[in-house]
């Protein structure tokens, strides 16, 4: 346990009563969200599986008073709210439900928020486990990417009781511009799956359109000007059209992570009996991109599998 600064940061963003908040998982997304919480005036404890990353985060944010915990249990002890943003179902179960996990020490009536993109099954399991301790549990995956996390403009889809989501809103306001309660426990994760399906389908169409225009020798700036203001417009087009055309793919959310998310979506679709053929097809396109060695590039690298030049007849 280590205090990195005794400075009290000025409150920023929507007003919220200061709380003892613990944030676990300081990756690209989590690190930015934790920063907003500290700047909003909350008493902040951080934990990362790699302690060096937590120490580096604290050193990079000298204006934020922070305590570094050595375990999830220590991080949760005495907290009013615990927030997790880790890797996958197994990581989340270990951090929350293991003997040294968050739920082993989190006090009755406290708030637990998870920002990890995981299965609806683990979200529901955590909610059931939390119910025995009278915890307010919210599965709250986010969308908006690294840029949204850094700017504090994420959109968050929440599953859980109305009481739990209402309790979470003042804390989420530090880094979100939109918080939507979509349903009961697990519903936030299911909504995130729908979000990823939309992104994947849009990127597939955008990839083909850009390559088509290039092979037709069109001026891509003019094409963008012509079509981006109509029915084809999308966030992906606005933010990735020109970078995809130039083979620039260093934007944060990796192909490998998208494949994880699409796998969750297809598993849930099978459980529900829903048909998702486009999602399954784009997932296989991403397999091609991984095989080309580009799994750590941004999801817009989907265009790499399409040739820049026309095939010979």
N, C-alpha and C positions, 0 to 999 in steps of 0.2 A: 504494500500500500504506500502511495507516494503522493504528496501534494506538489503540484508543478507551479502554482502561482497563488498568491493571496489577493490578487486584484479582483474587484467586483465589476463585472462587465455591465455596460448600460443595456437596458432592455430594448429590444428591437422587435418589429413586427406587431401583430395583434396582442393586446394586453392579456396576460394570463397570470394567475396567482403563482408565485414561485413554488416549486415543488422539488422534492428529492427525486431526481430522475436518473436511472441507470441505463446506459446504452451499450449493448453487446453486439460487436461486429463492426469493425471500422474500415470496411472496404471503400470502394469508390463512392457508393451511395451512402453507406452508414456514416462514414467519416464526415461527409457534408451535412447530413441531418443532425449529427451530434453537435457540430459547430453552431448550427442555428439555435439549438436548445441552450447551449452555454451562453450565447449572445443574448438570448431572450431572458436571461436572469435566473434560470433554474440552477439548483445545486446539482452538479453533474458528477456522476461516477461512470467510468468507462472500463470495458473489458474487451480484450481480443485474445483469441487463442494463441497468437504470437505476441508475447509481451512487448517485443521490440516495436511492433507497429503501434501499440497503445502509447508507448513512450515517445515515438516519433510524432504521433498526432498531438500529444501534449506540448512537445517542444515547438511544433509548428503553429500552435495557438496560444501564445504566451499571455494573451489578455483574458483567457478563460481559466477560472479556478476549477481544478478537476482532481478527483481522486482516482487512482488506478487500482482496480481490484485484481486479485490473482486467481479468482475462480468465479464462475457464474453465481454460486451460492453467496460468496462474499459480496458480489456486486448487488445482489437482490436484498441483502440484509438491511433492513431499515428504510428501503426505498418506498416512495409513494407510487411510483410507476417504473416499470421495467420495459424496455423496448429492445427487440432483437432484430437483426438484419444479417443473417448468416447465409450458408450455401444451399443446402438441400434438406430433405426430410430427416436424414440421419443426423446431420449437424444440428438441426433444430431440436430433435428428440434428446440428443446428448446434452445440449445447453440448458434445456428446460426441464426435462423429466428424469434425468439421471440422479443418482444419490447425491451428487454435488452440484445439481442443477438449480435453476432459478426457483422452482417451486418448493425446494427443500427449505428455503428460508424466507420467501416472500410473505409478508404479513397478511393476515386476513383482511379482506376488503380492498386490497391494493389493486392497481390497474396493470394489466399486462397487454402489451401491443406487439404484434409480430409483423414486420415488413418483408420477411423473406417470401419469395415466390415458391410455394410448396404445394403438396396435394391438399385437396379439401379434406381428405381422410385425417391427416395429421392435425389439421386445424380443428376439426371436430373432436379429436381425441384430447387435444390440449384443453379445449373448452370444458370437456367432461371432467378431466383431472382438476381443472381450476375451480369447478363448481363446488367440489368438496371443501375447498378452502375459502369459499365465498369470494373468489377473485373475479374481477371484471375483465374478461378476456375478449380481445378484438383481433381478428385476422385482418390485416390491413396492407395488402400488397399495393405497390405504387406504380405509377407510370409517369413518364416525363424525362427519364434518362438522367445521365450524369449532369447535364446542363440544368435540368429542372431541380435536381437536388442542390446544386451549388447556388442557384438563384432563389431557392426557397419557394418554387412555384409548382411543386408536384401535385398530381391528382391522386387521391387515395380512395380505394374502394373497400368498404368495411363490412365485415360480417360479425355478428354478435347481437347481444340484446341492445335495446334502445338505451338502457341505463349505461351500459358499458361504452357504447359509441359516444353518447353525450359527455361522459367523463373524459374520453380521449380527445375530443375536439379542441379544447384549449391548448393542449400540448402539441397536437398535430398542426395547429395554426402557425407554429414557428417555422415550418418548412413546406406547407401545403397551401395552394390557392383554392383547392376544391376537395371537400371531404364528403363522400356519399355513402350513406348507410344502405347497402343493397339487399340485406336479408340476414338470416340467422347465421350461426357459426358455420364457417366453411364457404359461405356465399361470396365473401370477398375474394377468396382464392379462385372460385369458379368464374367470377367476373374477370379476374386477371387473365384466366385462360382464354376467354373470349377476346380480350384485348390483344393478346399475342397472336391469336388466329387472324385477327384483322390486319395486324402489322405484317405478318408473313405473306398473306395474300396480296396486300398492297405492294410490297416490295417485289414480289414475283412479277406482277403486271408492270411495275415501273421499270424493272430490269429489262424486260422484253421491249418496252416502248423506247427506251434509250438506245438499245442496240439496233432496233429497227430504224430509228431516225439516223443513227450514225451510218449504217449501211446504205441508207437512201441518200447520204451526203447532204442532209439538211443542216442548217445553221441551228445548233442546239439552243442558243440563246433565244432565237426567234421562236423555236418550238415551245420552249418554256414560257415565254411571254404569251403565246397564243393559247396554251392549254391550261396554264396554272390558275387562271381566273374563272374557269368553268367547272363542269361537273367532275372533271378528272382531278381537281385540286385535292391535296391531302398534306398532312404534316410531313410525311416522307418526301413528297415531291418538293415542298418548299425548302426543306432542310437537307435533302440528299441528292436531288437531281444533278446538280453541277458537280458535286464531289464524286458521285458514282461514275459520271462521264469521264472524270480525270483519274479514276482508279485510286481514290483517296478513302481509306477505310479505318482511320484511327479515331474512333468516336466513343469508345467506352463499352457498349453492350455487345458482347461477343457472340459469334455464331454458336460456339459451344453452349453458351447459356440459353440461347434461343432454342436449340435442340432439346435441352432439358425441359424448357417450358412447353414446347410443342408435345413432348412425350407425356407430360402431365395432362395436357388437354386431351390427347387421344385416349389415354387411360380413362379419364373421367367420361369421355364420350362413349366408350365401350360400356362403362358402368350404367350410363343413362340410356343406352340404346340409341344414341344420336349418330347421324351420318355426317362425317367430316372429310369428304374425299379431297378437297382442295388442300386442307391442312396436311393430310397424309402425303400428298404429292409434293408440297413445298418442303416438308420435312426431308424427303428423299433428295430434293435438290440441295438442301443444306448438307446432306451426307457427301454429295459430290464436292462441295466447297471444302469440307473437312479433309477429304481425300487429297485435295490439291494443296493442303498444308496451310489453309487460311482460317482455321477454327478459332483463332484468337482475335481475328479482325471483326469489325463492326458488322452487324447483320446485313447492312447494305452491300456487303461483299458477295451477296447472292448473284450479282451481275457477272462475277468472274467466270461462272460456268458457261456463259454465252460468248461465242466468238465475235470479235469486232468486225470481221470481214465476211463477205458473202461466201457461202459454200460454192465450189465449182460444180457446174452442172455435169 
